[in-house]
Amino acid sequence: MTITIQNVLDNNETRDAKRILRKAVIAAVDAGGAVALNAVNDCVEAATQSRLVNDESHPCTRKIASVTFNQILDRMNVEALTIVLNAESLALETKTRGSNGGIRYMEQAFINEDSADIWPFEDAGWSETLKSKDVTDLTGWLDVQEVVLDDDVGAVDDEFEALFPSKASNWDEDLLTIANMAAARATNGDVESIYDMYSTVGSLTEKIEELKSRPSTAAPQEVHATGDIPNGSPRRAIASDVFGISDPLLNFEITVYDWDGPNPLVPSKMPWFKFDVDVLADALWARERKQNAWFVGHTGTGKSTNVEQICAYTGNMFQRVNFDSDITRLEFVGKVDVTTDDDGAQVTTFTDGILPIAMQMPCILMLDEADAVRGDIAYVLQPVLEGKSLRLLEDGGRMVHPHPEFCIMATANTVGAGDNTGMYSAAVKMQSKAAMNRYNIFINVGYMETSDEMDVICKVVPNVHADTITHLSNFVEKYRHAMDIGEITSPISPRNTITIAQYTTDFEKRIGVDSAFKRALERNLFNSMDEGERAIAVGIADRVIA
């Protein structure tokens, strides 16, 4: 018996026919081997980036929370599945089963999302050959009994066995028929057979497992004005457009907030700040996925500024807490205040600390100098780092649920394992492995290229002398090389270089560039060093000036 798409449609309800054709597509992909699998992966990637599945305002959208090939097939109608199956045998010159033509059609449809055609979810303007129901022989991809599901109880049981063998083997055929009748009556015809309910088990299980593996998220939410905070509206935009950087690493959608007025918690943009694309891409990925990011690097590499400027460009609110100071649990979580009312009775009120306030906003909470955090604070953070709610025992066990756009980013000079360089040992603490395991991605932030740093200085100090830039560029390169080989432990950051440039610019008219430059180095850098390191740094300066 030869089975065509038309046979499937003639012998089954539309819903059953769609399920059977969907299974045939999967079988065709399986028969296609690595070639077809590559096509599927490319198709899913294109769908992930496409407005067809991400933009609800698009006229042809089919919203998919978690894009998989199964999820795409679930949203396709019979006509669209027909095009895929026919293309599987016609689109390539080989015209062999398992060719990936239909999948490639889908991929191109996702890429060319603004075309008039609404493929791959519905019937588009394709040739009648591709839409013909009698073209493709499905026999090799389907069991014969699968296409006669109306009256044959045995076929139903066979289908059930294939989908859920461990349970189907114990089912009685007569009871299965009765169960189908009861299901149809109980649901007013929405469920006509038990096996239909199990036909979606695979895709649902896949979705559940994917959701269990990541923190709880929800669609971006509007922010309503509170007085100090204006109304805020979220929108989706391509990261490369938001940051004005053309790079494939930034070719993905992110959430951006637009505010009706000035928001005191959204930082101002620094027009001179230069993003490192690798750092930016990782940070934005963590933000979108609600993954906890740990930025590590020497002082002055721009770890904190990176997080701050990400908020400035995306409109996220920004909250910073510094752990290098002796911050207490009361400041971080909240405290109970006891006051007296008009009748003289004592009244207790709870005032939220930094953490619960930040959790309730579309906010990035930056834990600055996170490798110096106290143990009691670290353990308070653990459930929050897991994406869970915060229970305030001090406030009667009140639960604080995180805002969908809340996330945590930490900055530190080490990765929480202590300092073996001696540069930061006075401040950092050995962090517990349990706490560090809650961070999902570690981002190394290095000093910017010397040429980029000099460009920044020229923007911040526009009247800087060219000789000053030459001296400073040479000094920075040699100084940081001495740091790399362990001769010097005192870092020189852009904060230092900008100050040195400004000081030199202000004094060079009086005493000349060379003298002003060396005087700036002494005041900003040398006077804070011990004798051994000072001697090395002075030697570098002398060679540069000479």
N, C-alpha and C positions, 0 to 999 in steps of 0.2 A: 504493500500500500504506500503510495506517494502522498506525503502531507505537504500542503502548501499553506500559505497564510490565509487564503480564502477558506480552506478546509477548517482551520482553527476558528475563524469567525463564524462559519456556518453552524458549527457544532457546539458553540459555547457562548455564554453570556459575555458581554463586553469586558466585564471585570476579569473573568476567567481567561478570556482570550489575551488580554493585556499581560496577565501573569505568565501565560505560556510563552508568548512572544518574548517577554523579558528573559525567561529562562533560555530560550533559543539564542538570544544575543550573547548571554554569558557562555553558553556552550560553544558558540562560534569563536568567541575570544579565546576560550581555552584551547580550541583546535588550532588557532592561529599561532600559538606558542609565544616566543619572545617578541616577535615582531608586533603581534597584536597587543601584548602586554605593554610594550613601549608606547604604542598608540594610546592605550587607555590612560597610562600615567601622564602623557602629554595633554590629553583631553581634560583630565581632572585638574591639572595645573592651570590650564587655560580657564576652566570654569571658576576656579578659586579666585582668579584675578578679574573675572568678567563682571560687568555691571548687570548682566542678565540674572545673576544669582545673588548680587550684593546690593543692588539699588532698587528699593521698593518703588521709586518714582518712575523707573523705566517701564514703558508700556507693556513689555513682554517678559517681565521678570517672573522668575519662579524661585522664591526665597529658599535657600538651603543653608541651614545653620552650620552644618558640618559637611563639607563637600566630599563625597565619595562617588565612585562609579555607580553603586547601587542606588544612592540617593538621586542621582541624575536620571537613571532609568525609571525610578518610581514616579517621576514627574512628567514622563513622556506619554503621549496618547498612542493609540493603535497606529495612526497614520505615521507618526514619527518613527515608531519602532519598525514599521514596514520599510521605510526608507533605509534605515540602518541595515536590516537583513538583506534587502535587495542589493544595496551597495557592497555588502560583504562579498558578493559573488561577481559584481560587475565593475567595480571602481578601479581595479588594478588590471594590468595587461594579462597577468597570469590567469585571472578569472577563476581562481581556486577558492574552495572553502577555507575560511580562516584568514583570508585577506583582510586588511584593516581599513578599507576604503570608507565604510560607514562611520567608523570612529573618527577618522580624519575629517570627514564632513562635519561632525559634531565639534571637533576642536576648532576648525575654521569659523564655525558659526559663533562660538564663544569669543574668538578673537575679533571678528567683524560684527560686533554686537550692535552697531548702529545701523545695520542694513535693514531694508524693508522687510526681509524675511524674518519670521519668528521661530524658525528652526533653531535649536533642536527639540523644542518642546511641543511644537504643533506642526501641522502640515504646511509646508512653505511652497514656493513656486518651483518645485523640482519637476523633472521630466516624468511623463506618465509611466515610463519603464520603471523608474525607481519607486513609483507609488503603486505599481501593479501588485495585486494580491496573489497572482498565479505564477510569478517568476521563479521564486526561490524554493527549492526542495528542502524542507525542514526535517525530513525523515531521519537523517543521521544525527540530528541534534536533539530529537525528542523521542520518547517512548510512544508507541502507537496508541496505547490506551489512554494517554494523557489528553488526547483531543476529543474524547467521548466521555465527558464527566457528568452528563446530566442524569442518566438512568442507571449506569453501571456502578453498583455499590462496590464491587471489587476494585474497579479502577480508582474510586475514591480512596479506598483503603490502601491501594498501592501508592497513590500520591502521598497520602498521610505517612505511610511507612518511609517513603523517601525523604520527607521533610523532617520527621521526628520518629525515627525507627525504634528508639528505646521504649516509647510509650505506645506507638501504634500496634506493635505486635500483640499487645494484650487487649485490644479492642474487639468487641463483638460486632459483626456487620449489622445485625438487626438493631443493636443499641446505637450504633453510629447513625443509622437512618433516623431513629427516634430523636437522637441528640440534635441532628440537623434541623428537624422539624421544630423542636423546642426552641432552638436558637433563633430561627426565623420568626417564630411567633413572639418570643420575648423581646426582640429588637425591632419589631414592626417591619421585618423584611431586610433590615440593614445587614444582618449576618445570616446567610442562607446555609452555610455549611461550616462545620468545625475546622476543616482543614484550611479554610481561608484565613482563620484567625492565626494559625501557625505559619502561614506562608510568609508573614512579615516578621517572624521571630528573628531571623538572621540579621536583617537590617536594623531592627530595633535593638537587638543585643549589641551590635556593633556601635550604635549610637550611644547606648548607655555606658558601655565601657570607655568610649572616648570622653564622655562627660565626666565620668568618675576619675579620670586621669588628670584632670585640670581643675583649677579653682572655679568656683561658681561664678558665672558671668551672666549678664543680661544685656539687652539692647541699651544703647546710650540713652540717657534720660535728660529731659530739660531740667534746668535749675530755676527755681522760682525766687524772686527777689526777697531778701530778708531785711532790707534797709541798707546795710553796708555793702551787701552783695547784690549786683543787678541780676536781671533775668539772663539766663544763658541757654543757647540752643545748640545742640550737637549736630554735626553733619559729617559725612564721610568724604575724604579727599585723598588723592595720591600723595604719598610722602614726598616724592621728588618735587611736586608742585608747591607743597607747603613750605619746603625749605629752600627752594630755588636751586637745587643741586640735581643735575642730570646724571644719574648713575643707575644701572640695573638693580643694584642692591636696594634702592629706594623705590622700586616699582611695585608698591603694594599700598592698599588702602589703610588709612588710620582715622581715628576719631578726632575731630577738631571742634572746639567750642567757640561760638561767637557770642559776645556779650553786648547787652543793650547800652552799657555805659562802662566807665572805668571800674575794673575789678581790682581792689587793693591786693588780692592774693595772687594775681597773675603778674609775673615779672615783666619788666620792660625788655625789649629786644636790644642787644648790643650789636650794632651794625658792623663793628670791627671783628666780632668773634668768628673764628673759622672752625667749622665742624670737621672732625675726622669722619669720613663716610663709614668706615668699618665700625667705629664706636657708635655712631648715630644709628646705623641700621640695626645693630644688636639691641640698643636701648629701646628703639621704637618697637621692635619685635617683642621684647619683654613687656613693654607697656600695653600693647594690643592683646597679648596672651595672658595678661595679669600674672606674669612670672616675676619673681623677685630677682632683681639684678644687683650684683656687687661690683662696684667700680674700684679697681685697685691701681695704684701708681704713686710715684713720688709726689711730695708736696709741690703745688704749683703747676701740675700738669693739666689742670682744668677739669677735674672730676666733678666737683660741685657745680662749676659753671656750665658743664655739659647738661646736667640735669635741669638746672635753672633755665637755660635757654631752650631746651626742649619744651618746657612749660610755656615759655614766652611765645614760641611759634605755634604751639597747638592750642593755646588758650586754657590749658589745665591750670588749676590752682596749685600753688606750691607752698609746702610747709617744710621747714627745716628745723631739725633738732640736733644740737651738737653734744656728742657724748664725751668729748675731751674735757668738759667741765663736769662737776660733780652733780649731775642731774639726778633727782630722786624719783621714786615711784609716784609720790604725790604730785609732782610736776608733770610726769609723763602720763599717768592714768587718770588722776583726779583726787580730790580730797573732800572730806566732810567738814562743813562749817557749822558751828553752833551759834545761833543768834537768839535774841529775846524779842518776842512779839509785844504788841501794845498792852497785853494783859500780864506781862511779866513771865509768861511761860517760855521755856526753852524750845527752840525750833531747829531741827537739823536739816540742812540742805547739802546736796552733792554738786560740786562744780567739776565739770568734765576737764580732763587734762588734754595734753597735746594729741595723744593717740586717738581717743574717741571722737574728738572734734574733726580731725583729719579724715577718719574713716567714713564719715557721713557726707563727704563732699567728693566731686570729681577732681581728685587731688593726687598729686605725687608727694608722698611723705619721704623726704630725704633724711636718712640716718647718717649724719656726718660724723666722721671718725668712728665708724661702727666697730672697729676693732678695739675700742677703748670702753665699750659698753659694760656696765656692771652686770653681774650674774642674775640678780633679781629682775632687772629690766629685760634681759635677754629671754627669760622664761615667760614673762608676760607677753612678749612678742610672738612666741611660737605658734599659737593657734591663728593669729592674724596672718603670719607668714604662710600658713597653710590655706589661706582663703576663707577661714571660718570666722564666726562672729566672736566678739569679745564680751565675756561675762564680767560685769562690774559687781564684785561681791560687796564692795563698800556702799553700793547703791541698791541694796536689796536683791542682788542677782540680776539686775537689768542687763538685757542683751543688746549690744550695739552691733548692727548688721552693716557690713561694708557696702558702700556705694559701688555700683557696677564699674565705675571708672576710677575707683581708688586703687592705687598700687604703691608698693614700697621699693625704693632704690637706696642702696647703701653705698657710701664712699669710705675708703680706708687706704692707708699706706701699706697694709699687709693683707693677707688672706685669712686672718684670724688665727694663725698658727704661731704667733709671736714674731719678734723681729730679730733676725740673725745678722743684720747689717750694723747694728748699734746706732742707727740714725734716729730711730723712733722708740727705742726701748723704754724710755722714761714714761711714755704715755700709753702704749698699747698693752693689751692683756691677751693671754691665751684664751680663745673662745672655745666653748664646748662644741664637740663634733655634732651634737644634736641640733644646736642652733645653726651652725654653718650648713648643715644638710638641708635646711629650709630654703636656701638660696639656690635658684635654678640655673643661673648663668653668671659667669665671672668675666668681666670685661676689663682688659688691660688698657690703661690710658697712659701713653707716653708723652713726652714733651713734643710740641709741634716742631716741624722742620724749621731750622734756623732762618731760612729765607722767609717762611710764612710769619715767623715771630717778628722779624724786622719789618715786614709789611704792616703788621698790627701796630708796632711802635710808631711807624710813620703816620698812621691814622690817628693814634691817640696823642702824639706829640708832632703836629703837622709842621712845625718850624725847626725840627731837629736837623743838625748839620750832617752832611753826607759823610764826613770823616768820623763823626760819632757813631754812625751806623756801621761803618767799616770796622772800627775798633771793637764795638760791641759784638758784632757778628763773629769776629775772630776769637774774641775772649770767650764767648759762650761755648763755641765748639770745642776749644781746648779745655775749658773748665769742666764741661760735662764728660769729656773723655777721661779726665782725671777722676771724676766720680765713678765712671764705669769700671775703672781698673782698681778702685778702692783707695786712691791716694787722698781723696777728699770725701767727707761724709756730709758736709753742709750743702744742701741743694741750692741751685739758683733757678728761680721760676720767672715766668713773665711778670709777676708782681715786682720782682727785683729789677728786671731789665727795663721795664717802663719807668720806674723810679730813677734808675741810673741815667736813662736817656733824658728825662725831664730835668734832673739836677745839672747834668752836663750842659744842656741847652741854656739854662738860666745863668750859668757861671762862665761859659766859654767866651762871651764878649768881654769879660773883665780879665781873665787869666789865660785864655787860649783853650783850644779843644783838648790837647793832651793833658794839661794840668787839671782841667775841669773834670775830665774823664777819670783820671786816677783819684782825684779827690772824691768823686761820686762813689767809686768802688770802695774806698776806705770807709765812708760814712754809712753806706748801705750794706756792705758785705764783710769787709775785712775785720772791722772792729767787733764783730760778733763771733769770730772764730778763735780757736785756741792757737797757740804759737806755731805748732807744727803745720797745721793746715794753712795758717795765714802766710807762712813763708812760701809755701807752694803756690798759693793764689797770687801773691805779689810777684813771684817770678813769672807766672803766666802773663800778668798785666804788663810787666816790663818788656817781655818779648813782643807782645802785641803792639805796644806803643813804639818800640824801637823799629 
